[in-house]
Each structure stands twice: as C-alpha cells, then as structure tokens.
Amino acid sequence: MDCVLIGVVMGVMLLGLRWFVYLQGPGKRLPPGPRPLPIIGNIHQLGKNQTETLRQLAKTYGPLMSIRIGSVYTVVASTPEMAMELLQRHGQVFSGRTVPHAMDVGGFSKFSIFFGSAGKEWRDKRKVCKEILFSERCLEESEGLRQEMLQKLVDHVGDHCDRRDVVNIHDVVFMANLNLLLTTIFSITSPDTAMELMKIMKDFFSLFAPNITDYFPILKVLDPQGMKRKAELSLGKLLAKFRDFLNYRLDHRRNNPNNKKQDLLEAIIDITQANDYNITTQDIPYLLLELIVGGIDSNSNMVEWIMTELLFNPDKLERLKREIKSAVGENGKIQEADIASLPYLQAVIKETFRYHPPGPLAVTRMSEADQEVNGYMIPKGPQIVVNTWSMAKDPSIWTDPESFEPERFLDNKLDFKGQHFQLIPFGAGRRICPGMTTAVLVHNFDWKLEKDKDHPDHKEAILTKFRCGQSSSANSAPFLDTLLSDYVVLICKFRDVHVSTDRASIGLIVDGVRVAHPDLLVGSRMAVHEIDGIHITRV
Ligand code: HEM
C-alpha cells in the first residue's frame, strides 16, 4: 500500500510540474481559480453541493475559472457568454469528451456517440440519428405504437386509482419512458422485458456515481470502488439483450421479407445494409444501448420535476389543465402534434428545464487543442464544464430566479434548442443532444392534492416508501446510508391516486449521486410540515 501511496504522490507531483512548466510559457495563463492543495487539488472546497459551490466560486474568480479536482484540471464556464464562447465560437476545439474509467470497458467508449471523439464515425452516427432515426417521418410512423403504450400506462395508473394504491412516481415515469423507447425502437410492448431491462439499467446508472479513479487515474489499476468490474457486468448484460433483439429481428426479416416493422431497429438495419454510412451490424447493439440509456434517465427526471413543480404550484397546474382542456376538450387526449399549439405547456417545460437544469454539470467536454478564450489560455487536455445551475440562478439573467414562473417564457421566443445560451438543457453546438424530445404526463388525470391527512392509506404509504428507501441504500454509495436514515417522504394524493416521491426518486445530486430535491431537504419547504395540503413527513 505504501508503494501505491508513493506512486500517487510522485504521479501527481510530476503532473503538477508539467503543468507549471507549461503555464509559464509566453501568453499561457489559465483562467483564475482557487489555489489548489497538493494531491487533492480543490476537492476539499467542493463540498456536497458542487454546482452551488462552483457558482459561489465564480463570484470571486469570474465567469471562466479553473479548479483542480484531484489531478484533473477543470475549466468552468458560468455565464451564457462564456458558454457561447466554448460551445459555439470554439465548438470544434471544445468538442472532446473525458471518458469515465467505468465507461472505458468492452470498447464501449469507442463506439459511443456520447463518449466517442468527434471524428468521422461519430459524425456518421449523429447523422443517422438526426436524419433518419429522429426524423419526422420515422417518429410519425411509430406514433401509433406510442399512443397505444401511453394508453396502457394511463390504464395502469387508473387501476391503482381504483384500488386506492400508492403509485411510486419515479418508477412509473421511468417505466413509461423505458416502454416508450422500447416501443419506438423495437416495437416491444412486453412488461416482462421492460421490467428485466429496468433492473439491469438501474445497476448501470449507479455507475455514474463519483469514482475516485477518475480524479486519481493512478488508482485505476486497483479499481477501489469496483466500478469498472460492475460496469463490465451490467454493460455486458445490456449488450447481450440488445444483441438478442437484433438477432431475433434479423431472423424475422429473413423469414418475412414483406412484413417489415415500423420502428427504429428496422431503420437502423436498413442503414447498415445500404452501406451509406460507416455503421456496421456490429455497431447496432451499441447504438441501441446509447439511445435507450441516453434518453431514459434524463427524460424521467424531467417529467418527475415537471410533476413535482406543478404539485407545488397548484395555480400553474390549473392554468395548464385549462389550456389543455380548451385545446382538446374535456375527455380528449393530447396528440404529439398538439404540443406545438399549447404555449403554457411549452412554458412549463422550459421553466422546468431552467429551474432544474438536467444534470447541472451535464454539458461536460474536453479541450482538444490550445485555445485562447477571453484573454486566457486553455491548453489541450482539461475537462470543460458549463455550470448551467449558475446561469439558472443568476438574477442578472432572470427576474426572481428562485421562483418557478412558466409565465416568464410566454412573451418571448426563448428556447432550449442551443441558440439561447442562458437555457441549454440539451447542450449546444456540435455535440448538442440528438434526442431533444420529452414527454409530459399531466393531462389524463385530474391531479389534486390531498386534504385528508388522516386517511388510513397515508401511514402505510409512508412505511412502504421507508422500506423501499432502506433496501435501495444497500446498493448505493456509503454516504447514502446516512442520508437515508434521515428519510424524507413526500406524500401527495391526487383524486384517488396516491403519489409518493422520495429523495431517491426526485433528483438532488449529492456528490454526483441523484438522491433528492435540495429544496425538500434544506430549503424553506422542509421547515414546515404541511403546505397547501402536501404532507412532508420526516420518518
Ligand atoms: C429530457 C431529455 C434529455 C436531456 C435533458 C438530455 C441532455 C443531454 C445533454 C446535456 C447532452 C450533452 C450535450 C453537449 O455536450 O452539448 C446530451 C447528449 C446526448 N444525448 Fe441527450 N438528453 C435528453 C434526451 C435524450 C434522448 C431521448 C436521447 C436518445 C434517444 C439522447 C441521446 C443523447 C446522445 C446520444 C448524446 C451524445 C451526443 C454527442 O456527444 O454527440 N438524449 N443529452
């Protein structure tokens, strides 16, 4: 162990020396930042709420600053102007990605659109996503399947409603999104398949927790948190599943040449067989994995946040329901095409993206060459991060940024498609998210808040969630155990449907692990036990 420690110290010192020498060169000055300590860099300053810490640090060091996390140099942009400089003006230079150690398995990072370097193969895969898979024609063809699947979801929640059961909103939304993707990509509607995949995927998502080897690469060989071993296992299982789906479909095509399915898998196979792009059959399982994994968690989080915010803001929920009812009638259903003519719904979605930036440090790149930005020199190599959280909370950009106000988007053309850098939930520039779509589950139930806190189901619901929380902590990082012992449950009741959301399901990032909504834990809302009929209980 001593040798390892000496190795770590020497490695970090050599790296520091290399940088010191490099940064002394003429005209080479990194953006300013807090002074790093030897070996750990600025880790000790980051605390649990990294995005907020970085926002505070930016007040001292400016909109473009440098910090060192372990041995990883990181440049942080905290304003729309700096985000535009990095992602658009110098988009080519800052189009690399750092590959987490756990994702560097089985050739995944090489095949991946997200982690792959921005070369010809990456361009081809993006082109396929944009021009074919997410093209209007392809999405229109599979709309019928999605409507069918959404109806099943509505029926499922309706059954719970009839039985007066508790519905776990996180699982319902996650499953709905998984089903949506399975239907659109594979025409698969089997609940058993979805359930099996959901279990493997939850293991896979746990790999996005912070891994010490990413900040101290010298420890990679030891894999102290076992993340790489876990990644090999869950990635292996997922890829095996997608290979099965692919082989089954290839057989089906051979045996039924005139009976093609209307889904994305069919389109992908056509592409590989036409040989127009640099994509082979061997790439397909990786591409499928990326589409499912890329979409599911971010989509689920957003839908959960939308619902959470609407519950906290019943007046906004009422306004939205009025808009939807006047557009599609009392009993009508929203079609995908209706969304364009529902301005308040769009405003709610935009405000949720602003108020809860999806993965507030999700826009993470790597510098591919030396580049001067704003009078500073960013050399080749550092990680580049855009702190969208900082922009969301900036009073010089948004009036009253701490309040949830969809109305702020009604009288302007502000959008999230990568042109307005104050709102970039999908990133911007060359690597902008190719799956810029989302789903909203607000219409089909008459969501209403519980007034009757003595309802007999109420206590049982809390206990059920508490048991869930404890069992889920067994697979989590150790610090989660402490957090979960102080478990918070939010119980709401809508008409006859109970919806319970807990910290594990609604999305606060603590040390990079999603556990809860910060406001519920530390903000003013936690100080009271009941607001407008929503019961918040500390168990
Ligand atoms: C609410 C939903 C979603 C959000 C908020 C989201 C957000 C993001 C963000 C922030 C990035 C990084 C962009 C950058 O570096 O500039 C990204 C990349 C990506 N997303 Fe999404 N995403 C969502 C849905 C989806 C869906 C549905 C898919 C696929 C079905 C998808 C697939 C991808 C892929 C493949 C990339 C990598 C692009 C590249 O590096 O070239 N995402 N997403």
Boltz pocket constraint, residues with backbone or C-beta under 6 A from the ligand:
constraints:
  - pocket:
      binder: B
      contacts: [[A, 113], [A, 114], [A, 115], [A, 116], [A, 126], [A, 290], [A, 291], [A, 292], [A, 294], [A, 295], [A, 296], [A, 298], [A, 299], [A, 302], [A, 358], [A, 362], [A, 363], [A, 364], [A, 365], [A, 424], [A, 425], [A, 426], [A, 427], [A, 428], [A, 429], [A, 430], [A, 431], [A, 432], [A, 433], [A, 434], [A, 435], [A, 436], [A, 437], [A, 438]]
      max_distance: 6.0
